Amino acid sequence: MFNRRDILIGASCFAAAGTAMAMKPRNRMDLLRGASLDELLPHAFGEWKAEEVGALIAPPRENSLEDKLYNTVVSRVFSRSDGAMVMMLIAYGNAQTDLLQLHRPEVCYPFFGFTVSNSHPETIPITPQVAVPGRAMTASSYNRTEQILYWARVGEYLPQTGNEQLLARLKSQMAGFIVDGVLVRISNVTSEADDGLAINRDFARQLVEALPKPLLAPLLGTSFGETIAANRSKPA
């Protein structure tokens, strides 16, 4: 025999289950749409030229978390005629979930023995109309110091912190989507933070200016991608 308390508890459970089902993502957002990052990313643009040097992160092991997390990783070293060099890494994952989500550099670098300092949000100017929200930081180990500039895209959001990344994923899930994500990381080896940031920002600007149209939305989100594409089509 059920009493009133049992009925109320049962009703609450059914309501919670119904809410959870309603919030369960049923759609996929994939802004890359099957395009090949490695093939479409330019090897030379502006003042920068690339040389293939292999992976710039620990090589993924078969069935490892890294292997499951990223569908595509492209890493290249670029040099400029004045001797400046940057390391570029772009990591793409087609499903941002509770278990699988982009690893932010301020979390990854300490795992490999670096000490992170001077970590702060950084707006990256690309065009007069577009400034990408990203993050800059310094990472030091016993034998090297890197100046790092990066941005992350989760669905249509560009979070600058781990909490913003979590919120972006939750908002996407509440809207009914399992979304893709990308990390674009640019770094150079120097102890001079201001000089390193200036080099990274110059590289980021010229990289985005040279991106083919199919990569604008995957790397920057639909809104920024459309703005950049529209500005390109305007007469000079």
N, C-alpha and C positions, 0 to 999 in steps of 0.2 A: 504494500500500500504506500503510495507516494504522499508525503505531506506537502504543505505549501512551500516550505524551505527547499525541499528537493526539486520542486517544479521551477522555482525561481532560479536556482543554481543551474538546472538543466537548460533553461531558456537563455541564461547568460552565456553558457558554453556554446550553444547553437549560434547565438548572435556573434560571438567572437570568431567562431569558425567561419561564419558567413562573411564577416568583414575581412578576415585573412584571405579567403578565396577571392573576394572582390579586388583586393589589393595585389594579388599575385600577378606578376608581369606575364602577359600573353603575347607580346609583340617584340620583335628584335629591331634594334636600330644599328645599322652598319653603314657608316658614312663612307667607308673605303670602297664598298660595293665591288669587291673582287679585284680591284686594281692592284698592280704590283708596285710596292714602295721602292724596291731595289731598282726596278727598270725605269720608273718615272722620275726618281730623284736625280737631279743633274749632278754630274761629276765636276763641272766647272761653271762658274758664274761670277760676274763682276770681276773682282780682283782675286778670287779664290779658286784654287785648283786642288783636286782630290787625289789621294793615293790609297789604294786598298791595303789595309794592314791587318785584317782579321777582326775578331771580336774584341770589343773594348769593355765588355763585362765578362764575368766568369762564364765559360761555355756551358750552355744548358745540358744537363744530363737527361737521358731518356727517362720519361715518366717522372721527372723532378717537378717541383713547383714552378720553377722558371719555364720549363718546357711547356707546362700547361697554361701558364699565365700569358705568354706572348706568342701570337701566331707568326709574327714577323719581327725581326730585329735587323736594322741596317746600321752599321758602324763604319765611319770613314774618318780619316785625318785630312784636313785641308791646310794649305799653306798660302801665304800672301807674299807678294814680291818683296816686301820689306822684312821678311823673315818671320813674321807672326805665324803661329800655328794654332789650330783648334782641333779638338776631337769632337765629332758629332755622333750622337747615338739617337736613333728613333726606334722606339719599341711600341708595337701595336698589339692590342689584345681585343678580340671581338666580343667578349662578354665580361662585363664588370659586375661581380656578384659578391656575396658576403665572404666567400672563400678565395675568390680570384679577383684581385684588383691591382692597379698599377702600383709599383713600389716607388715611392718618392725618394729622390737622392739623399735628403737629410736623414732618411731611415737606412738606406742601402750603404752609404759610405762608411758609417761606423761599423757595420757588419764586416767590412773588409779592412778594418784597422785604422780608419781615418778619424780624426777629431774635427767636428763641424763647428765653425764659428761664423759670426757675421751673417747669419741666415735671416733674410728679410724679403718681403714682397717687393717685386720690381716690375714696373711697367716698361714694356719693350716697344719703343716706337718703330713702326714699320712704314707707314705712310702718314701724311697729314691727317687722314681720316681714321687710321687704325693704330691703336696701341694695345698690344697683347698683354694681358695680366699674367705675370710669371713670378719666378722667384730666383734670387741670387744668393750665393753662399760661398764660403771658403772652406775647403777640406784639406787638412794637413796630416801627413804621416811622417815617419822618421826621416824619409829621404826625398819628399816632394810635397809641394803645395799647389793645389788646383783652385782656380777661380771658376765657378760653375754658374751658368745661367740656364734656366729651363722653364718650359711651360708644360702643363698637362691638360688634356681634354678628356672629359668624361661625358659622353653623350653630347649635349649642346652646351655644356658648362666648361669653364676654364678656371678650376679651383686653384687658389694660391696657397692653401694650407691643407693639412690632412683632414681637419674637421670639415672644411668646405668640400673636399673630395667625397667624404662620407655623405654629406648633405646632398650633394649633386646626384649621387647614386640613389639615395632614398627618394628624392623628388622624382627621378626618372622611373623608379619602380612604382611609385604611387600613381604615376601617369600611365602605368601599364607596360613599361618598356624595360627590357634588358638591353643595356646600351654597350657600345664599344668604347674603347679609350685608347689614347696615344700619349706617350711621353717623348718630348723633344728636348734633348739635353746637349748643351754646348759647353765646352770647358777648355781651358788652356793652363799650362804649367807656369806659374809665376807667383811670387809672394806679394806682388804689388796689386792690391785689390782693385784700385781705381783703373789702372792700366788694363788689367785682365777683363774687367767688366766692359770697358770701352771696346776692346777687341771682340768680345762675345756679342755685344749689341750690334756692332758693324756686321758681323757674320750673319746674325739672325735677320737683320734687315735685308741684306742682299740675298740670302737664301729664300726668304718669302717672296721677294720681288721676282725671283727666277722660277718659282714653283709652277708647274703646269696646272691648268685649271682643274683636272681631276683630283689633284692633291690638296687644293685649297680648303675645302670643307673637311676632309679627313684630318688635316693637321691643325685647323684653326676653328672649326665649327662652321655651321651654315651661314650665320650672320656675317662674320668677318670675311668668310670666303666670298660671299656675294658682293660685299662692299669692295673688296680688292678687285674682283673680276669686273665690276661695273666701272671702276676708275680706270682700268686698263683699256676699256673700250671707248673712253672719251677721247675726242681729238686733242692732240697736243696744242 
